[in-house]
Structures are given as structure tokens and as C-alpha cells.
Amino acid sequence: MVGGKVKKPGKRGRKPAKIDLKAKLERSRQSARECRARKKLRYQYLEELVSSKERAICALREELEMYKQWCSAMDQGKIPSEIKALLTGDDQKIPQGGSSTKMSKNGKNNISNGQSG
């Protein structure tokens, strides 16, 4: 007894009503639904990202294979027509239209490197 008051054993405060428990359960369910939706969107984003990276890898592999063929032809003493077109600056003769902008950029770099050496 402290100051005329008797302490009651147990928890303090009011006990939650059944309505509060139902509301809490509903909030929990809603939160879980939102979490699953966010997770689904995240996985979709990651799958699209992986897909785009795979396409980029395929394009780079094709470009690498083309450069390997060019090197092989040059080792045999042949100059591929694509390289001739790049060296003469005639961009219209470049076949394999897949990556003409990349090739012309690379061609310009090759030309400037060739002139400096």
C-alpha cells in the first residue's frame, strides 16, 4: 500500500476490445497484400532488366564475332569491304546494318589511331 492505493497485479492500461483485434488483423492482411504487390513489381522490374541485359550481351557477342571474322580475313591478307568503307569514309557501303552507328564510331577511332601511328 502506497499512499492509500492498492496495486493490482497484471498489465496496466485498458484491454483491447475484440473490434481492435479485428481491425489489427485486417491492417495486417492489407499490409501483407501490399507487400506481395511490391514484391511482384520488383520481380517484374528485375526480369525486364535481366532480359534487356541478355539482349545487350547477344548484340555484343554478334559484334565480337564480326570483328573476329574481320581479323581472320586480315590475317589471310584480305581486307574486308566493311573496313575499306570505314577507311574511305564511305558509310553507305557498310552492310550488316545492325550497328552502323557503333561501327562508324569505331571506324573514326580506328582512323584517328591509324593516322597518329
C-alpha positions in Angstrom: 0.0 0.0 0.0 1.4 3.3 -1.1 -0.5 6.4 -0.2 -3.7 4.5 0.4 -3.8 2.9 -3.0 -3.6 -0.8 -3.6 -1.6 -2.0 -6.6 -3.3 -4.6 -8.8 -1.1 -7.3 -10.2 -1.0 -7.8 -14.0 -0.9 -5.5 -17.0 -1.6 -1.8 -16.9 -3.9 0.1 -19.2 -7.1 -1.0 -20.8 -7.5 -4.3 -22.5 -8.0 -4.2 -26.3 -11.5 -4.8 -27.4 -12.4 -7.5 -30.0 -13.0 -4.8 -32.5 -9.4 -3.6 -32.1 -8.2 -7.1 -32.7 -10.3 -7.4 -35.9 -9.0 -4.1 -37.1 -5.5 -5.1 -36.3 -5.9 -8.4 -38.3 -7.3 -6.5 -41.2 -4.5 -4.0 -41.2 -2.0 -6.9 -41.1 -3.7 -8.6 -44.1 -3.8 -5.3 -46.0 -0.1 -4.8 -45.3 0.7 -8.3 -46.5 -1.2 -7.7 -49.7 0.7 -4.5 -50.3 4.0 -6.3 -49.6 3.2 -9.0 -52.1 2.2 -6.5 -54.7 5.5 -4.6 -54.2 7.4 -7.9 -54.4 5.7 -8.8 -57.6 6.5 -5.4 -59.2 10.1 -5.7 -58.0 10.5 -9.1 -59.6 8.9 -7.9 -62.9 11.4 -5.0 -62.9 14.3 -7.3 -62.3 13.1 -9.8 -65.0 12.9 -6.9 -67.5 16.3 -5.8 -66.5 17.8 -9.2 -67.0 16.1 -9.6 -70.3 17.5 -6.3 -71.6 21.0 -7.2 -70.4 20.7 -10.6 -72.1 19.8 -8.8 -75.4 22.7 -6.5 -75.0 25.1 -9.4 -74.4 23.8 -11.1 -77.6 24.3 -8.0 -79.6 27.9 -7.6 -78.3 28.6 -11.2 -79.0 27.5 -10.8 -82.6 29.6 -7.7 -82.9 32.6 -9.5 -81.4 32.1 -12.4 -83.9 32.1 -9.9 -86.7 35.4 -8.4 -85.5 36.9 -11.8 -85.2 35.9 -12.6 -88.8 37.5 -9.3 -89.9 40.7 -10.1 -88.1 40.8 -13.6 -89.5 40.3 -12.2 -93.0 43.1 -9.6 -92.4 45.4 -12.4 -91.2 44.9 -14.1 -94.5 45.8 -10.9 -96.3 42.3 -9.8 -97.3 40.8 -6.5 -96.3 37.0 -6.8 -95.6 34.8 -4.4 -97.6 33.4 -3.0 -94.4 36.8 -1.9 -93.2 37.6 -0.4 -96.6 34.3 1.5 -96.4 35.3 2.8 -92.9 38.8 3.8 -94.0 37.5 5.7 -97.1 34.7 7.3 -95.0 32.0 5.8 -97.3 29.4 4.9 -94.7 26.8 3.9 -97.3 28.7 0.8 -98.4 28.6 -0.8 -94.9 26.4 -3.9 -95.0 25.3 -5.8 -91.9 23.1 -2.7 -90.9 22.7 -3.9 -87.3 25.1 -1.5 -85.7 26.1 1.1 -88.2 26.4 3.9 -85.6 28.7 1.8 -83.4 30.8 0.8 -86.4 31.1 4.4 -87.7 32.2 5.5 -84.2 34.7 2.7 -84.0 35.8 3.4 -87.6 36.5 7.0 -86.7 38.6 5.9 -83.7 40.5 3.4 -85.8 41.1 6.1 -88.5 42.4 8.6 -85.9 44.6 5.8 -84.3 45.9 4.8 -87.7 46.9 8.4 -88.5 48.6 9.1 -85.2 50.8 5.9 -85.5 
